[in-house]
Amino acid sequence: MKESIESTPTYIFATRNYYFSNYNLDRVSIKSYFEMFFPGIADFSDYVFDIVPRGFVNVGYFILDKIEFFGLLEGGVVLNLIISSGTKDSDWDNFIKELRQESIYSTFKFGFSWYYDNYSGIELGYRSFLLGKNSPLRFIQGFTTTDWIYNFVSYTLYTENGP
């Protein structure tokens, strides 16, 4: 007996693999981050997931022991979609090219960070889009709690007011 599609379990998954470095040279800090993000959805018969590389370079100057003035350049793109269906044609290739173009984003932000311990801090700053202001990835940009709050507020305003 075949199950109906409504009763088939569906799984949403995501994995992140990243490299982070933090170098302090006297009062200057240099941070870099590179991430491969693999979100997807699957059931027992089909799957789709995408490959999203993202990264940033941050340069900061500690004006006090725990307060840093920083500038950060970040970017990301949906690189590819991997699907279980073998029916890929020229329309699929065009779709992937268009998706890459629409998803690419780059931001620049600057501001101050107050580090309340060796690993955590609070940011106050300004963010500007250099590319991809309408990219769907704009809602997952950043790497800090401050970025997550910004993304949540941005997404909430987007859903209430539209693009």
C-alpha positions as CSV (number, residue, x, y, z in Angstrom):
1,M,0.0,0.0,0.0
2,K,1.4,3.4,-1.0
3,E,1.5,6.3,1.5
4,S,-0.1,9.6,0.5
5,I,2.2,12.5,0.1
6,E,0.7,14.2,3.1
7,S,1.8,11.4,5.4
8,T,5.4,11.3,4.1
9,P,7.9,12.7,6.7
10,T,9.8,15.7,5.5
11,Y,13.1,16.7,7.0
12,I,14.7,20.1,6.9
13,F,18.4,20.1,7.6
14,A,21.4,22.4,7.6
15,T,25.1,22.0,8.1
16,R,27.8,24.7,8.4
17,N,31.5,24.2,8.0
18,Y,33.7,27.2,8.7
19,Y,37.1,28.6,9.3
20,F,37.7,31.5,11.6
21,S,40.9,33.3,12.5
22,N,41.6,36.1,14.9
23,Y,45.0,37.8,15.0
24,N,45.9,40.6,17.4
25,L,48.9,42.7,16.6
26,D,49.3,45.1,19.5
27,R,46.1,47.2,19.3
28,V,45.1,46.0,15.8
29,S,42.9,43.0,15.3
30,I,42.4,41.1,12.0
31,K,39.6,38.6,11.8
32,S,38.6,36.4,8.9
33,Y,35.8,34.0,8.5
34,F,34.9,31.6,5.7
35,E,31.8,29.4,5.7
36,M,30.2,26.8,3.5
37,F,26.5,26.5,4.4
38,F,24.4,23.6,3.2
39,P,20.7,24.0,4.0
40,G,18.2,21.5,2.4
41,I,15.0,19.6,2.6
42,A,14.4,15.9,2.0
43,D,11.8,13.1,2.3
44,F,12.1,9.4,1.5
45,S,12.1,9.9,-2.3
46,D,13.5,13.4,-3.1
47,Y,15.9,16.0,-1.8
48,V,17.2,19.4,-2.6
49,F,20.0,21.4,-0.9
50,D,22.0,24.4,-1.8
51,I,25.6,25.4,-1.4
52,V,26.1,28.9,0.0
53,P,29.7,30.1,0.5
54,R,30.0,33.2,2.8
55,G,32.8,35.1,4.4
56,F,34.1,38.3,5.9
57,V,37.3,40.2,6.6
58,N,37.3,42.4,9.7
59,V,40.0,44.9,10.7
60,G,39.7,46.6,14.1
61,Y,41.6,48.9,16.4
62,F,41.3,48.7,20.1
63,I,40.8,52.3,21.4
64,L,40.5,50.9,25.0
65,D,41.3,47.4,26.3
66,K,37.8,46.1,25.6
67,I,36.4,48.6,23.1
68,E,37.3,48.2,19.4
69,F,36.6,50.4,16.4
70,F,36.1,48.0,13.4
71,G,35.3,47.9,9.7
72,L,34.0,44.7,8.1
73,L,33.5,43.6,4.5
74,E,31.2,40.6,4.0
75,G,29.9,38.7,1.0
76,G,28.0,35.5,0.0
77,V,26.1,33.8,-2.9
78,V,24.0,30.8,-3.6
79,L,26.6,28.8,-5.6
80,N,24.6,25.8,-6.6
81,L,21.4,23.7,-6.0
82,I,21.7,19.9,-5.8
83,I,18.5,18.0,-6.4
84,S,17.6,14.3,-6.6
85,S,15.8,14.6,-10.0
86,G,18.0,13.8,-13.0
87,T,15.9,16.1,-15.3
88,K,18.3,19.0,-15.7
89,D,18.3,20.9,-18.9
90,S,19.3,24.3,-20.3
91,D,16.4,25.9,-18.4
92,W,17.9,24.5,-15.2
93,D,21.3,25.9,-16.0
94,N,19.7,29.3,-16.8
95,F,17.8,29.1,-13.5
96,I,21.0,28.5,-11.5
97,K,22.8,31.4,-13.3
98,E,19.9,33.7,-12.5
99,L,19.8,32.5,-8.9
100,R,23.5,33.2,-8.5
101,Q,23.1,36.7,-9.9
102,E,20.1,37.5,-7.6
103,S,21.6,36.0,-4.5
104,I,25.0,37.6,-4.5
105,Y,25.4,40.2,-1.7
106,S,28.2,42.3,-0.2
107,T,27.9,44.5,2.8
108,F,30.2,46.9,4.6
109,K,29.8,47.7,8.2
110,F,31.7,49.8,10.7
111,G,31.2,50.7,14.3
112,F,32.3,49.8,17.9
113,S,32.4,46.5,19.7
114,W,32.5,46.2,23.5
115,Y,33.9,42.8,24.5
116,Y,32.6,41.8,27.9
117,D,34.8,38.6,28.0
118,N,37.4,37.0,25.7
119,Y,34.9,35.7,23.2
120,S,31.7,37.8,23.3
121,G,30.9,41.3,22.6
122,I,28.1,43.8,21.7
123,E,28.3,45.8,18.5
124,L,27.0,49.2,17.7
125,G,27.5,50.3,14.2
126,Y,26.2,51.1,10.7
127,R,25.7,48.6,7.8
128,S,25.5,49.4,4.1
129,F,24.8,47.1,1.2
130,L,27.4,47.3,-1.6
131,L,25.7,44.6,-3.7
132,G,22.5,42.6,-3.4
133,K,20.2,44.8,-1.3
134,N,17.3,42.5,-2.5
135,S,19.2,39.3,-2.2
136,P,17.4,36.5,-0.3
137,L,20.6,36.0,1.6
138,R,20.3,39.4,3.2
139,F,18.2,37.7,6.0
140,I,21.1,35.4,7.0
141,Q,24.0,37.8,6.7
142,G,26.4,38.4,9.6
143,F,27.9,36.2,12.3
144,T,27.1,37.8,15.6
145,T,24.1,38.1,17.9
146,T,23.8,41.7,16.8
147,D,23.6,40.6,13.2
148,W,20.9,38.0,14.0
149,I,18.8,40.7,15.7
150,Y,19.3,42.9,12.7
151,N,18.2,40.1,10.3
152,F,15.1,39.3,12.4
153,V,14.0,42.9,12.4
154,S,14.8,43.3,8.7
155,Y,12.8,40.1,7.9
156,T,9.9,41.2,10.1
157,L,9.7,44.6,8.4
158,Y,10.0,42.9,5.0
159,T,7.1,40.5,5.7
160,E,4.9,43.4,7.0
161,N,5.8,46.0,4.3
162,G,7.1,44.1,1.3
163,P,10.3,44.8,-0.6
